[in-house]
């Protein structure tokens, strides 16, 4: 495994003269004190290495003191073209009439700072992603790929016209219609939209067009740099305006992105396979890649069982496992991970029992859609645990010169997840 990693890194390092048409610059935002920032960053970097992705990866980190910035800069890097961009903490917004703290402000405002002040500017398309994102294929654009298979058919576009095209005025994003559609753009109540957009063009976009091209956009948001430089200003401003009139809604930043792209008519092709997050959403997201006869992904504690055609990436923001309720049973959820997981004496993750996989057919024998949903949820649960252990071992090989605990003992379970990753009597 270690030899393969070295070869892959060397291959990637030799490819730094990027093709500006097909290469994307992956960018994600974190906070200096964010829980598991280092683990999430390393996980993302190593996923790029695994799939032999080519292109820069920049982590925008907000709110670091000079001491913490120096500490992060000294941390090991696992992807050859991994870059850091530090910004002030934008989470606290202050103006004459409106002051609040809202952590997602760091996403649009941090991205704007990066676009204007990057230490190594380029002209690549930018794919704005989340920290809890993992690649299963290289992310490339403008290759001529036909992506009808990953498109939810509508009356506005022909499936045969769907491709990986990104150019000025044309963008790509994950389809999140099951989660985000019809929020500011709907035919019942446009009060918030009108307050945010005012006399700008976004106020006149029809609900149908917004639903197809703009509002239900999820990460990765992939635009040309030209378009981002225009859209990001409204992405920032509309997030603030949205919070002023809807302060209790945590997802305002996401709606603001949709309105900002509508304001500049940057039409998005919303695809099911760029960053699906919720296996239950079988219609809007790509959860049709696990075969019924796949080997049990929870059986072997080391070998990852991969499907033939996985999505490009997965945004693992939800709970993943067999139970229907999140407060029962084994489930992978990033916030269940003990905070001391990177300590040299901390244990690695332990897989749930193999019966998590074999019980699917028994529990849902009369519900084929639920079997499909649960197969993907359990596969993802065990895959994230195995890849997580690979990441922990890679980090600790650098951090722990005297050795580290490699016992797989941390159970991610609603009732039994320990508060510490250290061994307990």
Secondary structure in CASP SS format (residue, H / E / C, confidence):
PFRMAT SS
TARGET T0000
AUTHOR 0000-0000-0000
METHOD secondary structure of the structure
MODEL  1
X C 1.00
X H 1.00
X H 1.00
X H 1.00
X H 1.00
X H 1.00
X H 1.00
X H 1.00
X H 1.00
X H 1.00
X H 1.00
X H 1.00
X H 1.00
X C 1.00
X C 1.00
X C 1.00
X C 1.00
X C 1.00
X C 1.00
X C 1.00
X C 1.00
X C 1.00
X C 1.00
X E 1.00
X E 1.00
X E 1.00
X E 1.00
X E 1.00
X E 1.00
X E 1.00
X E 1.00
X C 1.00
X C 1.00
X C 1.00
X C 1.00
X C 1.00
X H 1.00
X H 1.00
X H 1.00
X H 1.00
X H 1.00
X H 1.00
X H 1.00
X H 1.00
X H 1.00
X H 1.00
X H 1.00
X H 1.00
X H 1.00
X H 1.00
X C 1.00
X C 1.00
X C 1.00
X C 1.00
X C 1.00
X C 1.00
X E 1.00
X E 1.00
X E 1.00
X E 1.00
X E 1.00
X E 1.00
X C 1.00
X C 1.00
X C 1.00
X H 1.00
X H 1.00
X H 1.00
X H 1.00
X H 1.00
X H 1.00
X H 1.00
X H 1.00
X C 1.00
X C 1.00
X C 1.00
X C 1.00
X C 1.00
X C 1.00
X C 1.00
X C 1.00
X E 1.00
X E 1.00
X E 1.00
X E 1.00
X E 1.00
X E 1.00
X C 1.00
X C 1.00
X C 1.00
X C 1.00
X E 1.00
X E 1.00
X E 1.00
X C 1.00
X C 1.00
X C 1.00
X C 1.00
X E 1.00
X E 1.00
X E 1.00
X C 1.00
X C 1.00
X C 1.00
X H 1.00
X H 1.00
X H 1.00
X H 1.00
X H 1.00
X H 1.00
X H 1.00
X H 1.00
X H 1.00
X H 1.00
X H 1.00
X H 1.00
X H 1.00
X C 1.00
X C 1.00
X C 1.00
X C 1.00
X C 1.00
X C 1.00
X C 1.00
X E 1.00
X E 1.00
X E 1.00
X E 1.00
X E 1.00
X C 1.00
X C 1.00
X C 1.00
X E 1.00
X E 1.00
X E 1.00
X C 1.00
X C 1.00
X C 1.00
X C 1.00
X C 1.00
X C 1.00
X C 1.00
X C 1.00
X C 1.00
X C 1.00
X E 1.00
X C 1.00
X H 1.00
X H 1.00
X H 1.00
X C 1.00
X C 1.00
X C 1.00
X C 1.00
X C 1.00
X C 1.00
X C 1.00
X C 1.00
X H 1.00
X H 1.00
X H 1.00
X C 1.00
X E 1.00
X C 1.00
X C 1.00
X C 1.00
X E 1.00
X C 1.00
X C 1.00
X E 1.00
X E 1.00
X E 1.00
X E 1.00
X E 1.00
X E 1.00
X C 1.00
X H 1.00
X H 1.00
X H 1.00
X H 1.00
X C 1.00
X C 1.00
X C 1.00
X C 1.00
X C 1.00
X C 1.00
X C 1.00
X C 1.00
X C 1.00
X C 1.00
X H 1.00
X H 1.00
X H 1.00
X H 1.00
X H 1.00
X H 1.00
X H 1.00
X C 1.00
X C 1.00
X C 1.00
X H 1.00
X H 1.00
X H 1.00
X H 1.00
X C 1.00
X C 1.00
X H 1.00
X H 1.00
X H 1.00
X H 1.00
X H 1.00
X H 1.00
X H 1.00
X C 1.00
X C 1.00
X C 1.00
X E 1.00
X E 1.00
X E 1.00
X E 1.00
X E 1.00
X E 1.00
X E 1.00
X C 1.00
X H 1.00
X H 1.00
X H 1.00
X H 1.00
X H 1.00
X H 1.00
X H 1.00
X H 1.00
X H 1.00
X H 1.00
X H 1.00
X H 1.00
X H 1.00
X H 1.00
X H 1.00
X H 1.00
X H 1.00
X H 1.00
X H 1.00
X H 1.00
X H 1.00
X C 1.00
X C 1.00
X C 1.00
X C 1.00
X C 1.00
X C 1.00
X H 1.00
X H 1.00
X H 1.00
X H 1.00
X H 1.00
X H 1.00
X H 1.00
X H 1.00
X H 1.00
X H 1.00
X H 1.00
X H 1.00
X C 1.00
X C 1.00
X C 1.00
X E 1.00
X E 1.00
X E 1.00
X E 1.00
X E 1.00
X C 1.00
X C 1.00
X C 1.00
X C 1.00
X E 1.00
X C 1.00
X C 1.00
X C 1.00
X C 1.00
X C 1.00
X C 1.00
X C 1.00
X C 1.00
X C 1.00
X C 1.00
X C 1.00
X C 1.00
X C 1.00
X C 1.00
X C 1.00
X C 1.00
X C 1.00
X C 1.00
X C 1.00
X C 1.00
X C 1.00
X C 1.00
X C 1.00
X C 1.00
X C 1.00
X C 1.00
X C 1.00
X C 1.00
X C 1.00
X C 1.00
X C 1.00
X C 1.00
X C 1.00
X C 1.00
X C 1.00
X C 1.00
X E 1.00
X E 1.00
X E 1.00
X C 1.00
X C 1.00
X C 1.00
X C 1.00
X E 1.00
X E 1.00
X C 1.00
X C 1.00
X C 1.00
X C 1.00
X C 1.00
X C 1.00
X C 1.00
X C 1.00
X E 1.00
X E 1.00
X E 1.00
X C 1.00
X H 1.00
X H 1.00
X H 1.00
X C 1.00
X C 1.00
X C 1.00
X C 1.00
X C 1.00
X C 1.00
X C 1.00
X C 1.00
X C 1.00
X E 1.00
X C 1.00
X E 1.00
X E 1.00
X C 1.00
X C 1.00
X C 1.00
X C 1.00
X C 1.00
X H 1.00
X H 1.00
X H 1.00
X H 1.00
X H 1.00
X H 1.00
X H 1.00
X H 1.00
X H 1.00
X C 1.00
X C 1.00
X C 1.00
X C 1.00
X H 1.00
X H 1.00
X H 1.00
X H 1.00
X H 1.00
X H 1.00
X H 1.00
X H 1.00
X H 1.00
X H 1.00
X H 1.00
X H 1.00
X H 1.00
X H 1.00
X H 1.00
X H 1.00
X H 1.00
X H 1.00
X H 1.00
X H 1.00
X H 1.00
X H 1.00
X H 1.00
X H 1.00
X H 1.00
X H 1.00
X H 1.00
X H 1.00
X H 1.00
X H 1.00
X H 1.00
X H 1.00
X C 1.00
X C 1.00
X C 1.00
X C 1.00
X C 1.00
X C 1.00
X C 1.00
X C 1.00
X E 1.00
X E 1.00
X E 1.00
X C 1.00
X C 1.00
X E 1.00
X C 1.00
X C 1.00
X C 1.00
X C 1.00
X C 1.00
X C 1.00
X C 1.00
X C 1.00
X E 1.00
X C 1.00
X C 1.00
X C 1.00
END
